[in-house]
Amino acid sequence: MSQTKYTTLINNYFQTPGRSSDSLSFEESSVGAADKVVWTVICKVDGETKGRGESSTKAEAKNQASKNALEALG
């Protein structure tokens, strides 16, 4: 089963003409023991939070944050 790569989609979105990739940023943090870590990633556009994701892996948390940001951007 293939999973949509929302992180790639949002990066591509900001590389299109008329948009600046400098507008996009991610903040990553984790809590918990190494075997039970929970990653939180916040996706920001021009410094404003547009998406947030939490998961046991950083990649999945970033993917969730990217999906939420894309939905917020319309």
C-alpha positions as CSV (number, residue, x, y, z in Angstrom):
1,M,0.0,0.0,0.0
2,S,1.5,3.3,-1.0
3,Q,1.3,6.3,1.3
4,T,0.9,9.9,0.0
5,K,4.0,11.9,0.6
6,Y,2.5,15.2,1.8
7,T,5.9,16.5,2.7
8,T,6.9,16.3,-1.0
9,L,3.6,17.8,-2.1
10,I,4.0,20.8,0.1
11,N,7.6,21.4,-0.9
12,N,6.5,21.2,-4.6
13,Y,3.6,23.6,-3.8
14,F,6.1,26.2,-2.6
15,Q,8.5,25.7,-5.5
16,T,5.9,26.8,-8.1
17,P,6.1,30.2,-9.7
18,G,4.8,33.0,-7.5
19,R,5.5,31.2,-4.2
20,S,8.6,31.2,-2.1
21,S,10.1,28.1,-0.6
22,D,11.5,30.4,2.1
23,S,7.9,30.8,3.4
24,L,7.8,27.2,4.5
25,S,9.4,25.9,7.7
26,F,9.1,23.0,10.1
27,E,9.6,22.9,13.9
28,E,10.4,19.4,15.3
29,S,10.4,18.2,18.9
30,S,10.3,14.9,20.7
31,V,9.4,13.7,24.2
32,G,9.7,10.4,25.9
33,A,12.2,7.6,26.2
34,A,14.0,6.4,23.1
35,D,11.8,3.3,22.8
36,K,8.5,5.3,23.3
37,V,9.3,8.7,21.7
38,V,6.6,10.9,20.4
39,W,7.5,13.3,17.7
40,T,5.7,16.6,17.2
41,V,6.2,18.6,14.0
42,I,4.6,22.0,13.3
43,C,4.4,23.2,9.7
44,K,4.6,27.0,9.4
45,V,4.0,29.3,6.4
46,D,5.4,32.8,6.8
47,G,5.8,32.1,10.5
48,E,2.1,31.1,11.0
49,T,1.2,27.6,12.1
50,K,-0.7,25.8,9.4
51,G,-0.3,22.2,10.3
52,R,0.7,19.9,13.2
53,G,1.4,16.2,13.4
54,E,2.4,13.7,16.1
55,S,3.7,10.2,15.6
56,S,6.3,7.7,16.9
57,T,8.4,8.6,13.9
58,K,9.6,12.0,12.8
59,A,8.9,11.3,9.2
60,E,5.3,10.4,9.8
61,A,4.8,13.4,12.1
62,K,6.2,15.7,9.4
63,N,3.9,14.0,6.8
64,Q,0.9,14.6,9.0
65,A,1.8,18.2,9.6
66,S,2.3,18.7,5.8
67,K,-1.1,17.2,5.1
68,N,-2.8,19.4,7.6
69,A,-1.0,22.5,6.2
70,L,-2.0,21.7,2.6
71,E,-5.6,21.3,3.8
72,A,-5.4,24.7,5.6
73,L,-4.0,26.4,2.5
74,G,-6.8,25.0,0.4
